[in-house]
Amino acid sequence: MNRSSDGFYPGADESSTLSGVSWGAIFAGAAAAAALSLILVLLGFGLGFSAVSPWANHGVSAKGLGISTIVWLAFTQIVASGLGGYIAGRLRVKWANMHGDEVYFRDTAHGFLAWCVATLVTATLVVGSVSSIVSGGVQAGASVVGGAASTLTQAAGTAAGNTDSDQYGYFVDSLFRDDHPAAVSDDAVRGSVTRIFVRTLSNDGQLAAEDRTYLALLVAQRTNLTQADAERRVDEVFAKAHKAVEDAKLAAKQAADTAAKVAAMTALWMFVALLIGAFFASFAATFGGRRRDAVVYVESDAYVTTAPIR
């Protein structure tokens, strides 16, 4: 490179006064990475939905779907971040009279910054999906476990006609109890018994003595069992109902625990995939920067000079 009249290299002055960050190249690379990420994510959703079947023993399993999602996310990060980093490195300005290590560092920084901007843009576009994954594991325990027993009891109450408008049906029934209950229709008896079960199971799960006696009277009246046998049957049936509710609670807790673990593993693998994307963006930027700094030799009649690509 030729000296100026004052003895200094013009590139040295230029490199000392200009910023080392080419924001235009960074935003260009980030836009390309974000667009390609969005396209690949939509493609992944389409492939995932096509692989899932509502029929039993058809389509991909939940474990297989989770693994394929992680692999696709990593692939998306590698391809999109690599493209964005390469574009950022290829489009940045040429730094004159710069040490090779400094050029390498700046190219790496440009790729990393392009990945940062693209990640923020992509996260903004798919913030609903990310928040649902995270909040799903946090809220699963409270929402599922807390609603397990109420779901069963509400279902039973609805089947017996015990809707919200008849939420005091149990107390109304207790007004008309008799030591010798009159014969009524099967629907009326089932409704009364169901309301007793619903209220007891939704509270402490312990059948009150007066409820147990009244249920035994109804059973004895309709089955010709003795009072003692009827009470034993009431205890057996209520124990089965109570066990069903407890099993539902246990299943709900297990489902909540599984959901929390899945959410934690998903967040962990997303973290790993993003780190992979940051690495490939930085690496691709250095490759693009080296291509950007290629020199074209121009011959003239007087002398041979090197003209840097602008």
ChimeraX attribute file (.defattr): number of C-alpha atoms within 10 A of each C-alpha:
attribute: neighborCount
match mode: 1-to-1
recipient: residues
	/A:1	11
	/A:2	10
	/A:3	10
	/A:4	9
	/A:5	8
	/A:6	7
	/A:7	8
	/A:8	11
	/A:9	15
	/A:10	16
	/A:11	15
	/A:12	13
	/A:13	12
	/A:14	13
	/A:15	15
	/A:16	10
	/A:17	8
	/A:18	10
	/A:19	9
	/A:20	17
	/A:21	15
	/A:22	17
	/A:23	15
	/A:24	13
	/A:25	23
	/A:26	28
	/A:27	20
	/A:28	18
	/A:29	32
	/A:30	32
	/A:31	20
	/A:32	19
	/A:33	31
	/A:34	25
	/A:35	16
	/A:36	21
	/A:37	23
	/A:38	18
	/A:39	14
	/A:40	19
	/A:41	19
	/A:42	12
	/A:43	13
	/A:44	17
	/A:45	14
	/A:46	11
	/A:47	12
	/A:48	16
	/A:49	12
	/A:50	11
	/A:51	13
	/A:52	14
	/A:53	12
	/A:54	7
	/A:55	7
	/A:56	7
	/A:57	8
	/A:58	10
	/A:59	16
	/A:60	15
	/A:61	14
	/A:62	10
	/A:63	9
	/A:64	11
	/A:65	16
	/A:66	16
	/A:67	13
	/A:68	15
	/A:69	18
	/A:70	18
	/A:71	14
	/A:72	18
	/A:73	21
	/A:74	19
	/A:75	17
	/A:76	23
	/A:77	30
	/A:78	21
	/A:79	17
	/A:80	27
	/A:81	37
	/A:82	26
	/A:83	24
	/A:84	35
	/A:85	39
	/A:86	29
	/A:87	29
	/A:88	37
	/A:89	34
	/A:90	23
	/A:91	20
	/A:92	25
	/A:93	18
	/A:94	19
	/A:95	17
	/A:96	18
	/A:97	15
	/A:98	13
	/A:99	9
	/A:100	9
	/A:101	9
	/A:102	11
	/A:103	20
	/A:104	19
	/A:105	13
	/A:106	22
	/A:107	30
	/A:108	26
	/A:109	23
	/A:110	32
	/A:111	35
	/A:112	27
	/A:113	24
	/A:114	33
	/A:115	34
	/A:116	19
	/A:117	18
	/A:118	27
	/A:119	21
	/A:120	13
	/A:121	18
	/A:122	20
	/A:123	15
	/A:124	11
	/A:125	13
	/A:126	12
	/A:127	13
	/A:128	10
	/A:129	10
	/A:130	16
	/A:131	10
	/A:132	12
	/A:133	18
	/A:134	16
	/A:135	12
	/A:136	17
	/A:137	18
	/A:138	17
	/A:139	13
	/A:140	19
	/A:141	20
	/A:142	12
	/A:143	13
	/A:144	18
	/A:145	19
	/A:146	14
	/A:147	15
	/A:148	19
	/A:149	23
	/A:150	17
	/A:151	15
	/A:152	17
	/A:153	21
	/A:154	18
	/A:155	15
	/A:156	17
	/A:157	23
	/A:158	15
	/A:159	13
	/A:160	18
	/A:161	20
	/A:162	21
	/A:163	14
	/A:164	11
	/A:165	8
	/A:166	12
	/A:167	14
	/A:168	13
	/A:169	18
	/A:170	19
	/A:171	11
	/A:172	12
	/A:173	14
	/A:174	14
	/A:175	8
	/A:176	8
	/A:177	12
	/A:178	10
	/A:179	9
	/A:180	10
	/A:181	12
	/A:182	10
	/A:183	11
	/A:184	8
	/A:185	8
	/A:186	10
	/A:187	11
	/A:188	13
	/A:189	17
	/A:190	14
	/A:191	21
	/A:192	22
	/A:193	18
	/A:194	21
	/A:195	27
	/A:196	22
	/A:197	23
	/A:198	23
	/A:199	19
	/A:200	18
	/A:201	21
	/A:202	17
	/A:203	12
	/A:204	8
	/A:205	17
	/A:206	13
	/A:207	19
	/A:208	11
	/A:209	9
	/A:210	10
	/A:211	16
	/A:212	17
	/A:213	18
	/A:214	21
	/A:215	21
	/A:216	23
	/A:217	23
	/A:218	21
	/A:219	20
	/A:220	18
	/A:221	17
	/A:222	12
	/A:223	10
	/A:224	11
	/A:225	15
	/A:226	14
	/A:227	16
	/A:228	13
	/A:229	14
	/A:230	22
	/A:231	20
	/A:232	14
	/A:233	17
	/A:234	21
	/A:235	16
	/A:236	12
	/A:237	12
	/A:238	19
	/A:239	15
	/A:240	12
	/A:241	16
	/A:242	19
	/A:243	12
	/A:244	14
	/A:245	21
	/A:246	16
	/A:247	14
	/A:248	18
	/A:249	19
	/A:250	14
	/A:251	15
	/A:252	22
	/A:253	19
	/A:254	15
	/A:255	16
	/A:256	22
	/A:257	16
	/A:258	15
	/A:259	19
	/A:260	21
	/A:261	13
	/A:262	17
	/A:263	19
	/A:264	16
	/A:265	14
	/A:266	19
	/A:267	15
	/A:268	12
	/A:269	16
	/A:270	17
	/A:271	12
	/A:272	15
	/A:273	21
	/A:274	21
	/A:275	15
	/A:276	17
	/A:277	27
	/A:278	25
	/A:279	21
	/A:280	26
	/A:281	37
	/A:282	30
	/A:283	23
	/A:284	26
	/A:285	35
	/A:286	26
	/A:287	18
	/A:288	22
	/A:289	28
	/A:290	15
	/A:291	14
	/A:292	18
	/A:293	19
	/A:294	12
	/A:295	11
	/A:296	11
	/A:297	11
	/A:298	11
	/A:299	11
	/A:300	8
	/A:301	5
	/A:302	6
	/A:303	7
	/A:304	10
	/A:305	13
	/A:306	11
	/A:307	13
	/A:308	14
	/A:309	11
	/A:310	9
